[in-house]
């Protein structure tokens, strides 16, 4: 199954309004993207240390985290 692109992840956040009652603001988008960058960075470090980790999966799924 292919991973959604970063843009598709953001579209999902906006479509589903993450927590039903909130409107997706630019702050939330920036936060989600930053979480994705940090998660991917950490996943890369783990992979470099020999751990089996899907860096793209970690990065993309972390964009969709709720709360």
Secondary structure as the mmCIF struct_conf table of DSSP 4:
data_model
#
loop_
_struct_conf.conf_type_id
_struct_conf.id
_struct_conf.beg_label_comp_id
_struct_conf.beg_label_asym_id
_struct_conf.beg_label_seq_id
_struct_conf.end_label_comp_id
_struct_conf.end_label_asym_id
_struct_conf.end_label_seq_id
HELX_LH_PP_P HELX_LH_PP_P1 UNK A 2 UNK A 5
HELX_RH_AL_P HELX_RH_AL_P1 UNK A 6 UNK A 16
TURN_TY1_P TURN_TY1_P1 UNK A 17 UNK A 21
BEND BEND1 UNK A 22 UNK A 22
HELX_RH_AL_P HELX_RH_AL_P2 UNK A 26 UNK A 48
TURN_TY1_P TURN_TY1_P2 UNK A 49 UNK A 50
HELX_RH_AL_P HELX_RH_AL_P3 UNK A 55 UNK A 63
TURN_TY1_P TURN_TY1_P3 UNK A 64 UNK A 64
#
